[in-house]
Amino acid sequence: MNWKLLAIPVSVIPFLIIAATFNVSFENLLAIGILPFIGASIAMAGKLFTQGLKFNYLVKKFLGPVDVNWRTISVRIGSEFVTSTTPSFVGGELVRIMWLGKKGVPIGKASWVTIIEIVTEVLVSGVFAIVAAVISFVYGAYAIGITILAISIPITGLWSTLFFLSSKRTFQIPGWAARIATRVGKERSLKYIDKTNLWMKEICDMSRQTLHTKEIKKAFTVSIIISIFTWSLYGLSFMIIANGAGYVIDFFHSLMATMASIAVGNLPITIGGSGLTEFSIWAYLGHLNNLTFEAAKNSLQWNIVIGWRIATYHVGLVISWLFLMKVVYPSIKKAKTV
């Protein structure tokens, strides 16, 4: 876990590059104002909390009272630190699965519930990103629009397809991959292959048992609604920062801009989308306002982008790290000793 703390100083590097390239001073950042910064930070905290509420709802719906509500919500918030410090925003789901496993939940069932959470979140963000891409096409910003579509469509399609196909077939490690692995690692590889196949079978069995029931349809709908509210808070955070700094933007375009940045940030290039997120939201809004490169370079937009990124990403890291260290790790450690 100590190496993940490096994500914080590493994520500051894009800020330094941006500041040097676009002449952004510390005074420019302070000009945003403390109240807009606090407002954006509160919106980000609300996003984390609603993600926790959705995880708690799904756990109670399909697994029963695994733990008290506040702890289940806290686990979801804490796992976001891992998500935010890895490329493509992955890893947090493993923390949640591990925690559920320590609570006595079979890994297959724990994974299935976590997958529902991920799929609904990816579906909503993917649809928002596609709408943002369409808007960019309308404004003639073809490059950023194509980039958003090229990233969001495969990710959204892959997660959705695998999830819904899991009720129709049982996924297993391909035979050719298993043969190669057993030749390299022999008994140990065979052991892990068997465990992985069993894990995937449990997920597919759970899908077959529930995907065609009224219960899952209701849970899926509720999860989608919560995800819409979650991402809306994320869009709201940018609107608060931007309007506070004098850059007038309405909620809809703020939401589209943040969803475009999330889509591009999914590229597995940097930790937590650092650099990619900042540049994509700047490029998206710059094109929508028909700014040339030189005009955008000298605008206040970069100050707003950096201030927003600190209020959402870095404040989010601090909040999630506190929950991870104070709730998640002690719970897993305690479970190991029982």
CORQUIDA-V366343 format. One record per residue. PSI is psi in radians with two decimals (* if undefined). Layout:
psi = {PSI & PSI}
This chain:
psi = {-0.52 & -0.64 & -0.47 & -0.42 & -0.34 & -0.32 & -0.54 & -0.97 & -0.58 & -0.67 & -0.26 & -0.39 & -0.81 & -0.59 & -0.74 & -0.69 & -0.77 & -0.79 & -0.73 & -0.66 & -0.67 & 0.28 & 0.85 & 2.11 & 2.90 & -0.58 & -0.61 & -0.69 & -0.72 & -0.44 & -0.29 & -0.66 & 2.55 & -0.64 & -0.80 & -0.65 & -0.78 & -0.73 & -0.76 & -0.65 & -0.69 & -0.70 & -0.69 & -0.72 & -0.65 & -0.65 & -0.82 & -0.70 & -0.74 & -0.56 & -0.66 & -0.69 & -0.71 & -0.75 & -0.76 & -0.71 & -0.81 & -0.68 & -0.84 & -0.62 & -0.71 & -0.33 & -0.21 & -2.97 & 1.37 & -0.71 & 3.09 & 2.68 & -0.80 & -0.58 & -0.69 & -0.73 & -0.73 & -0.62 & -0.74 & -0.73 & -0.80 & -0.64 & -0.33 & -0.41 & -0.75 & -0.74 & -0.73 & -0.15 & 0.39 & 2.67 & 2.53 & 0.26 & 0.83 & 2.85 & -0.58 & -0.58 & -0.54 & -0.63 & -0.76 & -0.72 & -0.74 & -0.73 & -0.78 & -0.66 & -0.69 & -0.32 & 0.08 & 0.12 & 2.27 & 2.44 & -0.66 & -0.81 & -0.72 & -0.72 & -0.70 & -0.79 & -0.72 & -0.64 & -0.70 & -0.77 & -0.80 & -0.80 & -0.80 & -0.65 & -0.74 & -0.69 & -0.84 & -0.84 & -0.61 & -0.76 & -0.77 & -0.74 & -0.71 & -0.70 & -0.72 & -0.69 & -0.73 & -0.73 & -0.70 & -0.61 & -0.71 & -0.64 & 0.02 & 0.17 & 1.27 & -0.64 & -0.87 & -0.59 & -0.79 & -0.70 & -0.79 & -0.81 & -0.70 & -0.44 & -0.80 & -0.67 & -0.85 & -0.72 & -0.84 & -0.76 & -0.71 & -0.88 & -0.77 & -0.78 & -0.83 & -0.67 & -0.86 & -0.48 & -0.36 & -0.32 & -0.16 & -0.37 & 2.79 & 2.01 & 2.42 & 2.81 & 2.27 & 2.52 & -0.69 & -0.64 & -0.67 & -0.70 & -0.71 & -0.76 & -0.71 & -0.53 & -0.60 & -0.88 & -0.13 & -2.10 & -0.73 & -0.76 & -0.73 & -0.66 & -0.81 & -0.59 & -0.77 & -0.73 & -0.73 & -0.75 & -0.68 & -0.73 & -0.81 & -0.61 & -0.72 & -0.68 & -0.83 & -0.66 & -0.72 & -0.67 & -0.76 & -0.59 & -0.43 & -0.45 & -0.35 & 0.25 & 2.79 & -0.52 & -0.80 & -0.61 & -0.73 & -0.78 & -0.69 & -0.73 & -0.80 & -0.72 & -0.69 & -0.78 & -0.77 & -0.67 & -0.66 & -0.77 & -0.68 & -0.89 & -0.47 & -0.67 & -0.63 & -0.76 & -0.65 & -0.62 & -0.71 & -0.68 & -0.70 & -0.83 & -0.84 & -0.88 & -0.57 & -0.47 & 0.10 & 0.07 & 1.80 & 2.15 & 2.42 & 3.00 & -0.73 & -0.86 & -0.53 & -0.75 & -0.78 & -0.69 & -0.75 & -0.61 & -0.61 & -0.70 & -0.64 & -0.73 & -0.86 & -0.61 & -0.28 & -0.25 & 2.27 & 1.05 & -0.79 & 2.87 & 2.15 & 0.37 & 0.33 & 2.29 & -0.89 & -0.77 & -0.80 & -0.82 & -0.65 & -0.68 & -0.61 & -0.79 & -0.72 & -0.90 & -0.57 & -0.73 & -0.67 & -0.48 & 0.18 & 0.67 & 2.40 & 2.97 & -0.76 & -0.67 & -0.73 & -0.61 & -0.60 & 0.16 & 2.99 & 0.00 & -0.64 & -0.64 & -0.73 & -0.75 & -0.80 & -0.77 & -0.73 & -0.73 & -0.69 & -0.76 & -0.53 & -0.92 & -0.94 & -0.70 & -0.69 & -0.69 & -0.77 & -0.82 & -0.88 & -0.61 & -0.70 & -0.77 & -0.65 & -0.78 & -0.53 & -0.41 & -0.93 & -1.00 & -0.78 & -0.62 & -0.75 & -0.72 & -0.73 & -0.67 & -0.59 & -0.54 & -0.18 & *}
